[in-house]
Amino acid sequence: MSAANTAIDQFPLIPRDALFGNPTRAQGKISPDGTWLSWLAPLDGTLNIWLAPRDNPDDAKAITSSTDRPIRDHFWAPDGKSVGYIQDKGGDENFLLYRIDIASGEEVCLTPFEETRVRIVGASETILDEVLVGLNNRDAQFHDVHRLNLNTGALELVYENNAYAGFMSDDSLTLRMAMAQNEAGGTDYFRFSDGAFSDEPFESTAMEDALTTSPSGYTVDGSILYWMDSRGRDTAALYAQDTATGERTLIAEDDKADISGAMQDQKTGEIQAYAVNYLKTEWTAIDPEMKASLDWLGTQFDGEYGIMSRTEDDRTWIVWNDPVGDPVASHIYDRDASTLTPFYVTRPELEGAPLQRLHPVEITSRDGLTLPSYLTLPAGSDANGNGRPSAPVPMVLLVHGGPWARDGYGFNSTHQMLANRGYAVLSVNFRGSTGFGKSFLNAANKQWGLKMHDDLIDAVDWAVSEGIAVKDKVAIMGGSYGGYATLAGLAFTPDVFACGVDIVGPSNLETLLGTIPPYWAPLVKTFHERMGNPETEEGLALLKAASPLHKADQIIKPLLIAQGANDPRVKQDESDQIVGAMKDAGIPVTYVLYPDEGHGFAKPANSIAFFAVAENFLAECIGGRAEPLGDVLKPSTAEIVEGEDHVQGLKAALA
């Protein structure tokens, strides 16, 4: 064991519960009139919504009583009379909309339909008791648009949809636009008037711009439509389009990254500030008063910060701060008084824990692309603080899902656990990751298992050459696409990784595309153009070649797989297939199945149980530390389908 790795023993183990259990509080918000605070917190072990008067936050009560699945998101109705949330069943992603009346405490389901997924189509700054919602209860492929009264629950059909993938409305809750995929794999945008959509689109994108161009919303008076737009350029810029003349005005751009977000005036809808996220998020204010507030907040915080909630008069904000090396905290910001009042620390049990900094790094791929990445080192390994260990350490390559998503800067529970156990942790924005311009994104088209995988191997080679990683002690781990990358890593490059941890990763791209959720069908051409079209001979060959299932017999290193039985995106059969193939080839594999989960872990007990198995699996493979399993499996629903003998302590824990 290297000297750098031995240093980790000076630091205490951070308990899994503190990293993956319920937060003490999360997602703090303030009512539109500023009189109430709300947040998520456990009630009898399950996350629920809590409410307290702003002037007496200690007088808090739970206003929901979920006992099974945690509530993971909530919002205030525009009129402040109710709080809402969406919830599915067992991870099936058929989300329904629920309302809690603030005055009476009554809770009702506003969309009481079976096998239905609700979408919010539009909300308003002036119509405070209604929203537009999309419901696919008539046809699972298409969401019909309804006007929903949030107080009475009355639903009125606005538009029966048999063609479009999405819609946009203005502040009057009038449909203004619909989106549909075109033959090129891009998007066509159609205007709505007189109860129908135009035959010809008023804007279109080619496939190369489809994931980097989209409308961002109208001003309240409907005169301006904002766009994040990469057409005719590489990175997505922020434009304002005059809805009467079609004239476009450039507001903001960045050479390295797409414009990643914006803040709008709540009364006018005009852009007040915009964000760029390359390695870190940087906000630029256009509005002078917004600039003064953001500049002041920047003097108060280390690390990242942002705004979670704003009152209707915009004088009070709920602000979060992620110091990265300390737990996330939230504050109540009085803009007039320039004061910050502590609201809560999300995970106070981590205060004083040996949390590690996240180091943004740039890695160059073999064909010259810059891969924005993030590195965390074990405590005590970086004696001179230069972002490199004194001696190489075991490493986990942690691959993000999507793949059309990205890793970012900020507190990461998985990074912290793995670093605390003695590993360097490297997360790479490989080609196909979003946020870095369309050239970077499109460089991944039809490159699953090819250049996308090469980027990950190049990152491993970089870490070894930089003296970060021990060459024969590198694991690969990830969820969704990251799970696929894990399977591909062990199957296509069996000598690079010492072991792999796959969470809900597809093993057979042909069956993956054949079982996508029905509401993704209007966008299926995106998958065909970016992965391979199984309806063509060439596309099918490409998908088969990129499927780890067909090379399962080449996997020679230990593999741990986790799967949710109700996953609508990556069906259980994706894990069953490769586990069966490995068994047929006589290759050891450990398979953990969760009968009450979907695409990942919603229940903390299941998350804690899985990471307990994973850290003990990794300890056996590449030699880090691990908190013993103990009784961690008992509160979870984990079923060990295969391979209880291949993880240290697992057989004893089951007994």
C-alpha positions in Angstrom: 0.0 0.0 0.0 1.4 3.4 -1.0 2.3 6.1 1.6 -0.5 8.3 0.2 -3.0 5.5 0.7 -1.9 4.8 4.3 -2.5 8.4 5.3 -6.2 7.9 5.0 -6.2 5.8 8.2 -5.6 9.0 10.2 -9.1 10.2 9.2 -12.4 8.7 10.6 -14.8 6.8 8.3 -17.7 9.0 7.4 -20.9 7.0 8.1 -22.9 6.0 5.0 -26.0 7.2 6.7 -24.6 10.7 6.8 -23.9 10.8 3.1 -26.9 8.8 1.6 -29.5 8.9 4.3 -32.3 11.5 4.5 -31.1 15.1 4.7 -32.1 16.9 7.9 -33.8 19.5 5.7 -33.8 20.2 1.9 -35.3 22.3 -0.8 -36.3 25.3 1.3 -38.8 27.7 -0.2 -40.8 30.8 0.7 -44.5 31.4 0.0 -45.3 34.1 -2.7 -46.4 36.5 0.0 -43.4 35.8 2.2 -45.4 34.6 5.3 -44.6 30.9 5.1 -41.5 28.8 4.8 -41.6 25.2 3.5 -39.0 22.5 3.1 -38.6 18.7 2.9 -37.6 16.8 6.0 -38.1 13.3 7.3 -41.4 12.3 9.0 -41.0 8.8 10.6 -38.1 8.2 8.3 -39.7 9.3 5.0 -39.2 12.7 3.4 -42.3 14.9 3.6 -43.2 18.5 3.2 -43.0 20.8 6.3 -44.5 24.2 6.8 -43.7 27.0 9.3 -44.5 30.7 9.7 -41.6 32.8 8.5 -41.6 34.7 11.7 -41.5 31.5 13.8 -39.6 28.8 11.9 -39.6 26.5 15.0 -43.4 26.2 14.9 -43.2 23.7 12.1 -45.5 20.9 11.1 -45.6 18.2 8.4 -48.4 18.8 5.9 -47.9 15.5 4.1 -47.7 12.0 5.5 -46.0 9.8 2.9 -44.9 6.5 4.5 -43.4 4.7 1.5 -41.7 6.8 -1.2 -40.0 10.0 -0.3 -41.4 13.3 -1.7 -38.4 14.7 -3.6 -39.8 18.0 -4.9 -42.4 20.5 -4.0 -43.6 23.9 -5.2 -45.9 26.8 -4.1 -49.0 27.5 -6.1 -48.8 31.0 -7.6 -51.7 32.3 -5.4 -50.0 30.9 -2.2 -53.0 29.0 -1.2 -51.5 25.6 -1.6 -48.3 23.6 -2.0 -48.0 20.9 -4.6 -45.8 17.9 -5.5 -45.6 15.1 -7.9 -45.2 11.4 -7.0 -44.9 8.1 -8.8 -45.4 4.5 -7.6 -42.4 2.3 -7.1 -40.2 4.2 -9.5 -42.5 3.7 -12.6 -42.2 7.4 -13.4 -45.9 7.8 -13.9 -46.0 11.0 -11.9 -49.3 12.4 -10.6 -49.9 15.9 -9.2 -50.9 16.4 -5.6 -52.1 19.5 -3.7 -52.2 20.4 0.0 -54.5 23.3 1.0 -52.6 25.6 3.4 -55.7 26.7 5.3 -57.4 23.3 5.8 -54.5 20.9 5.4 -56.5 18.8 3.0 -54.5 16.8 0.5 -56.0 15.8 -2.9 -54.6 14.2 -6.1 -55.4 16.6 -8.9 -54.7 14.1 -11.7 -56.2 10.8 -10.4 -55.5 8.6 -13.4 -53.9 5.3 -13.8 -50.6 4.9 -15.8 -50.5 8.6 -16.4 -47.5 11.0 -16.4 -48.3 14.6 -15.7 -46.3 17.5 -17.2 -46.5 21.2 -16.4 -47.0 23.0 -19.7 -47.4 26.5 -18.5 -47.8 28.8 -15.4 -48.6 32.5 -15.1 -47.6 35.6 -13.1 -51.1 37.1 -13.5 -53.5 34.0 -13.4 -52.6 32.7 -10.0 -55.0 29.8 -9.5 -54.6 27.9 -12.7 -51.9 26.1 -14.7 -51.7 24.2 -18.0 -50.8 20.5 -17.6 -50.1 17.7 -20.1 -51.7 14.3 -19.5 -51.1 11.1 -21.4 -54.1 9.3 -19.9 -55.8 9.0 -23.4 -52.8 7.9 -25.4 -49.6 7.0 -23.6 -47.5 8.5 -26.4 -49.0 12.0 -26.4 -49.8 14.5 -23.7 -53.1 16.3 -24.2 -53.1 19.9 -22.8 -55.6 20.7 -20.0 -56.3 23.9 -18.0 -56.2 22.9 -14.3 -57.7 25.0 -11.5 -55.4 24.4 -8.6 -58.0 25.2 -6.0 -61.1 23.3 -7.3 -59.3 20.6 -9.3 -61.4 21.3 -12.4 -59.8 20.1 -15.6 -60.7 21.6 -19.0 -59.3 20.1 -22.2 -57.5 22.8 -24.2 -55.9 20.7 -27.0 -56.1 17.0 -27.9 -52.6 16.1 -29.0 -51.8 13.4 -31.6 -48.6 14.7 -33.0 -46.4 16.9 -30.8 -43.7 16.2 -28.3 -44.2 19.4 -26.2 -45.8 22.8 -25.9 -45.2 26.3 -24.7 -47.7 28.9 -23.5 -47.6 32.6 -22.6 -48.6 34.3 -19.4 -52.3 34.3 -20.3 -52.1 30.4 -20.3 -52.7 30.5 -24.1 -50.9 28.0 -26.2 -48.3 29.7 -28.4 -46.1 26.9 -29.7 -45.7 23.2 -30.2 -42.6 21.1 -30.9 -42.3 18.0 -33.1 -39.3 16.1 -34.2 -38.5 16.4 -37.9 -37.2 13.9 -40.4 -33.7 15.2 -40.0 -33.8 14.4 -36.2 -34.0 18.1 -35.3 -37.0 20.0 -34.0 -39.8 21.9 -35.8 -41.6 24.7 -33.9 -45.2 25.5 -34.9 -47.3 28.6 -34.0 -50.7 28.1 -32.4 -53.7 30.4 -33.4 -57.5 30.0 -33.7 -57.4 26.6 -32.0 -54.9 25.0 -34.3 -51.2 24.8 -35.1 -49.7 26.1 -38.3 -48.9 23.6 -41.1 -45.4 25.0 -41.5 -43.0 25.6 -38.7 -41.9 29.1 -37.9 -38.5 27.9 -36.7 -36.6 24.6 -37.2 -33.4 23.0 -36.1 -31.3 20.4 -37.7 -30.2 17.3 -35.7 -26.9 18.9 -34.8 -28.7 21.7 -33.0 -31.6 19.7 -31.5 -30.1 19.3 -28.0 -28.5 22.8 -27.8 -31.3 24.9 -29.1 -34.7 25.5 -27.4 -37.1 28.3 -26.6 -36.8 29.5 -23.0 -40.1 31.4 -22.5 -42.0 34.5 -23.2 -42.1 37.9 -21.5 -45.3 38.5 -19.5 -46.7 40.7 -22.3 -45.8 38.0 -24.9 -43.8 40.5 -27.0 -40.4 38.7 -26.6 -39.6 35.0 -26.9 -36.2 34.0 -25.4 -34.1 31.3 -27.0 -31.0 29.3 -26.0 -29.7 28.8 -29.6 -26.7 27.2 -31.2 -27.8 27.6 -34.8 -25.0 29.2 -36.9 -22.5 28.9 -34.0 -21.1 26.3 -31.7 -22.1 27.2 -28.1 -25.7 28.0 -27.3 -26.2 31.7 -26.9 -29.1 33.6 -25.3 -31.3 35.5 -27.8 -34.4 37.7 -27.6 -36.8 37.3 -30.5 -39.5 39.9 -31.2 -42.7 37.8 -31.6 -44.2 40.3 -34.0 -41.3 40.8 -36.4 -39.2 37.7 -35.8 -36.1 39.9 -35.3 -33.5 38.4 -32.9 -31.1 40.2 -30.6 -28.1 38.5 -29.0 -28.0 39.0 -25.2 -25.2 36.7 -24.1 -22.7 34.2 -25.4 -19.6 32.3 -24.2 -16.9 30.7 -26.3 -16.3 27.6 -24.0 -19.8 26.8 -22.8 -23.5 27.1 -23.5 -25.5 29.7 -21.6 -26.8 27.4 -18.9 -29.6 29.4 -17.3 -31.2 32.7 -16.7 -33.2 34.7 -14.1 -36.2 36.7 -15.2 -38.1 39.6 -13.7 -41.2 38.1 -12.1 -43.4 40.9 -13.2 -42.2 41.4 -16.7 -40.5 38.2 -17.6 -37.5 40.1 -18.9 -34.0 38.5 -18.4 -32.2 40.0 -15.4 -29.1 37.7 -15.3 -27.7 34.7 -17.1 -25.3 31.8 -16.1 -22.4 30.1 -17.9 -21.2 26.7 -16.5 -17.9 25.6 -17.9 -15.9 24.2 -14.9 -17.9 26.3 -12.4 -21.1 28.3 -12.7 -20.6 32.1 -13.2 -23.6 34.5 -13.1 -23.7 37.8 -15.0 -26.4 40.3 -14.2 -27.9 42.6 -16.8 -30.3 44.4 -14.4 -28.4 46.8 -12.1 -30.4 45.9 -9.0 -29.9 42.2 -9.6 -26.2 42.8 -10.1 -26.0 44.5 -6.7 -27.7 41.5 -5.0 -25.6 38.9 -6.8 -22.4 40.8 -6.2 -23.2 41.1 -2.5 -24.0 37.4 -2.2 -20.7 36.7 -3.9 -18.9 38.4 -1.0 -20.7 36.3 1.6 -20.1 32.8 0.3 -17.3 30.4 -0.7 -18.0 27.9 -3.5 -21.2 27.9 -5.4 -24.5 29.6 -4.6 -27.9 30.1 -6.1 -31.5 31.1 -5.6 -34.1 28.5 -4.7 -37.2 30.6 -4.1 -38.3 34.3 -4.5 -41.3 36.1 -3.0 -43.8 37.7 -5.3 -42.4 41.2 -4.6 -38.9 39.8 -5.1 -37.6 41.3 -1.9 -36.8 38.0 -0.1 -34.9 35.1 -1.5 -34.1 31.6 -0.2 -30.4 31.2 -1.2 -28.3 28.0 -1.1 -24.6 27.8 -0.7 -22.4 24.9 -1.6 -18.9 25.4 -0.1 -18.0 22.0 -1.7 -15.8 21.0 1.2 -18.6 21.5 3.7 -22.3 20.5 3.7 -24.8 22.7 1.7 -26.5 25.4 3.7 -29.5 27.6 3.0 -30.2 31.2 4.1 -33.1 33.7 4.0 -31.8 36.8 2.1 -33.5 40.1 2.8 -32.5 42.2 -0.2 -33.5 45.5 1.3 -31.6 45.1 4.6 -28.7 43.1 3.0 -28.9 40.4 5.6 -28.6 36.7 5.6 -30.5 34.7 8.2 -29.5 31.0 8.5 -32.3 28.7 7.5 -30.7 25.2 7.8 -27.7 23.0 7.0 -28.8 20.2 4.8 -26.6 17.5 6.4 -25.4 19.0 9.8 -23.9 15.6 10.7 -21.2 16.2 8.1 -20.0 19.4 9.8 -16.5 18.7 10.9 -16.2 15.5 8.8 -13.1 15.1 6.6 -14.8 16.3 3.4 -12.5 16.8 0.4 -12.3 19.5 -2.2 -13.4 18.9 -5.8 -10.7 19.9 -8.2 -11.8 21.0 -11.7 -9.3 19.7 -14.3 -9.0 19.6 -18.1 -8.0 16.4 -19.8 -7.1 16.1 -23.5 -8.5 13.2 -25.5 -6.4 11.3 -28.0 -8.0 13.3 -30.9 -7.6 16.7 -29.2 -10.8 17.3 -27.5 -10.7 19.0 -24.1 -12.7 17.0 -21.5 -13.8 19.2 -18.5 -13.5 16.9 -15.5 -13.6 16.8 -11.7 -11.1 15.1 -9.3 -11.4 14.4 -5.6 -8.4 13.0 -3.7 -8.4 11.0 -0.4 -7.9 12.9 2.8 -4.2 13.2 3.7 -2.9 12.2 0.2 -2.2 15.7 -1.1 0.4 17.0 1.3 1.3 20.1 -0.6 -2.2 21.0 -1.8 -1.5 21.0 -5.5 -4.3 18.7 -6.5 -2.0 15.6 -6.9 -1.4 12.9 -4.3 2.1 12.4 -2.9 2.0 8.9 -4.3 -0.5 7.2 -6.6 -3.6 5.8 -5.0 -6.4 3.5 -6.1 -9.0 5.3 -8.2 -12.7 5.0 -9.1 -13.7 6.4 -12.5 -17.3 7.7 -11.8 -19.2 8.1 -15.1 -22.3 10.2 -15.3 -25.6 9.1 -16.9 -27.5 10.5 -19.8 -25.3 10.4 -21.8 -26.7 13.8 -22.8 -26.1 15.3 -19.3 -23.0 16.4 -17.5 -21.0 16.4 -14.3 -20.6 19.6 -12.4 -18.9 21.4 -9.6 -20.3 21.0 -6.2 -20.8 18.6 -3.2 -21.1 15.0 -4.4 -22.0 12.3 -1.8 -20.5 9.5 -4.0 -17.2 11.4 -4.5 -17.0 12.1 -0.7 -17.7 8.5 0.3 -15.2 7.0 -2.1 -12.5 9.6 -1.3 -13.1 8.9 2.4 -12.5 5.2 1.7 -9.1 6.0 0.2 -9.7 6.4 -3.5 -9.1 9.2 -5.9 -12.4 9.8 -7.8 -12.5 11.1 -11.3 -15.6 12.2 -13.2 -15.2 13.0 -16.9 -17.4 15.0 -19.2 -16.8 12.8 -22.2 -17.9 13.8 -25.7 -21.7 13.8 -25.8 -21.9 15.6 -22.5 -24.1 18.7 -22.6 -23.2 22.3 -21.9 -20.0 22.5 -23.9 -21.3 23.4 -27.3 -22.8 21.3 -30.1 -19.5 20.2 -31.7 -18.5 18.5 -28.4 -22.0 17.0 -28.1 -22.3 15.8 -31.7 -18.8 14.3 -31.6 -20.5 11.4 -29.8 -23.0 10.6 -32.5 -23.0 6.9 -33.1 -19.9 6.6 -30.9 -21.3 4.5 -28.0 -18.6 2.1 -27.1 -16.2 3.8 -29.5 -14.9 7.4 -29.1 -17.1 8.0 -26.1 -15.4 5.0 -24.5 -12.0 6.2 -25.7 -12.4 9.4 -23.8 -12.8 7.4 -20.5 -9.8 5.3 -21.2 -7.8 8.5 -22.1 -8.9 9.9 -18.7 -7.6 6.8 -16.9 -4.3 7.0 -18.8 -4.0 10.7 -17.8 -4.6 9.9 -14.2 -1.9 7.2 -14.3 0.6 9.4 -16.1 -0.1 12.3 -13.6 0.8 10.0 -10.7 -2.8 10.1 -9.4 -3.9 6.5 -10.0 -2.3 3.1 -9.4 -2.6 1.5 -12.9 -3.9 -1.9 -11.8 -6.2 -0.5 -9.1 -8.7 1.5 -11.2 -12.4 0.7 -10.9 -15.2 2.0 -13.1 -18.7 2.9 -11.7 -21.8 4.7 -12.8 -25.5 4.8 -13.3 -27.7 4.7 -16.5 -25.2 5.5 -19.3 -22.6 5.3 -16.6 -23.7 1.8 -15.9 -23.5 1.1 -19.7 -19.9 2.6 -19.6 -19.1 0.2 -16.8 -20.2 -2.8 -18.7 -18.5 -1.6 -21.8 -15.3 -0.9 -19.9 -15.1 -4.5 -18.5 -16.2 -6.1 -21.8 -14.4 -4.0 -24.4 -11.2 -3.1 -22.5 -11.0 -6.0 -19.9 -7.4 -5.2 -18.9 -7.9 -1.5 -18.0 -10.2 -1.8 -15.0 -9.8 -3.9 -11.9 -13.6 -4.2 -11.4 -16.9 -2.4 -12.2 -20.1 -1.2 -10.5 -23.1 -0.9 -12.8 -26.3 0.8 -11.6 -29.3 0.5 -13.9 -27.1 0.3 -17.0 -28.2 -1.1 -20.4 -26.4 -4.1 -21.7 -28.2 -4.6 -25.1 -28.7 -1.3 -27.0 -31.1 -3.1 -29.4 -33.5 -4.1 -26.7 -33.0 -0.8 -24.9 -34.4 1.1 -27.9 -37.1 -1.4 -28.3 -38.5 -0.8 -24.8 -38.3 3.0 -24.4 -41.3 4.5 -22.5 -44.2 5.3 -24.9 -44.0 9.1 -24.1 -40.5 9.1 -25.6 -41.8 7.7 -28.9 -42.2 11.2 -30.5 -38.5 11.7 -30.0 -37.2 8.3 -31.0 -35.4 9.6 -34.1 -33.0 11.3 -31.7 -31.9 7.9 -30.4 -31.7 6.5 -33.9 -29.5 9.3 -35.2 -27.3 9.5 -32.1 -27.0 5.8 -31.3 -27.9 3.8 -34.4 -31.2 2.9 -36.1 -32.1 -0.7 -35.4 -34.5 -0.6 -38.5 -31.5 -0.4 -40.8 -28.8 -3.1 -41.4 -26.0 -0.7 -40.7 -27.6 0.8 -37.6 -28.5 -2.6 -36.1 -24.9 -3.8 -36.7 -23.6 -0.6 -34.9 -25.9 -1.2 -31.9 -24.9 -4.9 -31.6 -21.2 -4.0 -31.8 -21.7 -1.5 -29.0 -23.7 -3.8 -26.7 -21.7 -5.3 -23.9 -24.0 -8.2 -23.8 -22.5 -9.6 -27.0 -19.0 -9.5 -25.4 -20.0 -10.7 -21.9 -17.7 -13.7 -22.3 -14.7 -11.3 -22.4 -15.5 -9.8 -18.9 -12.8 -11.2 -16.6 -12.9 -8.8 -13.7 -15.4 -8.6 -10.8 -18.7 -6.9 -11.5 -21.5 -5.6 -9.3 -24.9 -4.8 -10.8 -27.8 -3.0 -9.2 -31.3 -2.8 -10.9 -34.7 -1.4 -10.1 -37.5 -3.8 -11.0 -39.8 -1.0 -12.1 -37.3 1.0 -14.2 -39.3 2.3 -17.3 -36.1 3.4 -19.1 -33.7 0.6 -18.6 -35.8 -2.4 -18.1 -34.9 -5.2 -15.6 -34.2 -7.4 -18.6 -31.1 -5.3 -19.4 -29.4 -6.5 -16.2 -31.0 -10.0 -16.4 -29.5 -10.6 -19.8 -25.9 -9.9 -19.0 -26.1 -11.6 -15.6 -27.4 -14.7 -17.5 -24.7 -14.5 -20.1 -22.0 -14.2 -17.4 -23.4 -17.2 -15.5 -23.5 -19.2 -18.8 -19.8 -18.3 -19.3 -18.9 -19.2 -15.7 -17.9 -15.6 -14.8 -18.6 -14.4 -11.3 -21.1 -11.5 -10.9 -23.0 -10.0 -8.0 -26.5 -8.8 -8.8 -28.7 -6.8 -6.5 -32.4 -6.2 -7.4 -34.7 -3.7 -5.8 -38.4 -4.6 -6.3 -39.7 -1.2 -5.3 -37.2 1.0 -7.2 -37.0 2.4 -10.8 -34.2 4.2 -12.6 -32.0 4.6 -9.5 -32.7 4.8 -5.8 -35.4 6.9 -4.3 -35.5 5.3 -0.8 -32.5 6.2 1.4 -32.5 2.7 3.0 -32.0 1.2 -0.5 -29.4 3.7 -1.4 -27.5 3.1 1.9 -27.7 -0.6 1.4 -26.4 -0.5 -2.1 -23.4 1.8 -1.3 -22.7 -0.5 1.6 -22.4 -3.4 -0.8 -20.5 -1.3 -3.3 -17.9 -0.1 -0.9 -17.2 -3.6 0.4 -17.0 -4.8 -3.1 -14.5 -2.1 -4.0 -12.5 -2.7 -0.9 -12.0 -6.3 -1.9 -11.1 -5.4 -5.5 -8.8 -2.4 -5.1 -8.0 -2.3 -1.5 -9.7 0.7 0.1 -11.4 1.0 3.4 -15.1 0.0 4.0 -17.6 0.5 6.8 -18.7 -3.1 7.6 -22.1 -4.2 6.3 -23.6 -5.0 9.6 -27.4 -5.0 9.5 -27.5 -2.5 6.7 -29.5 -4.7 4.3 -32.4 -5.3 6.8 -34.2 -2.0 6.4 -33.8 -2.2 2.6 -35.7 -4.2 0.0 -32.4 -5.4 -1.6 -32.6 -8.9 -3.1 -29.2 -10.6 -3.8 -30.0 -12.5 -6.9 -26.5 -13.7 -7.6 -23.0 -13.6 -6.2 -23.3 -13.2 -2.4 -19.9 -14.9 -2.1 -18.1 -12.2 -4.2 -18.5 -9.3 -1.7 -16.7 -9.3 1.6 -19.1 -9.7 4.5 -22.2 -10.0 2.2 -23.0 -13.7 3.0 -22.7 -13.1 6.7 -24.9 -10.0 6.5 -27.6 -12.0 4.7 -27.4 -14.7 7.3 
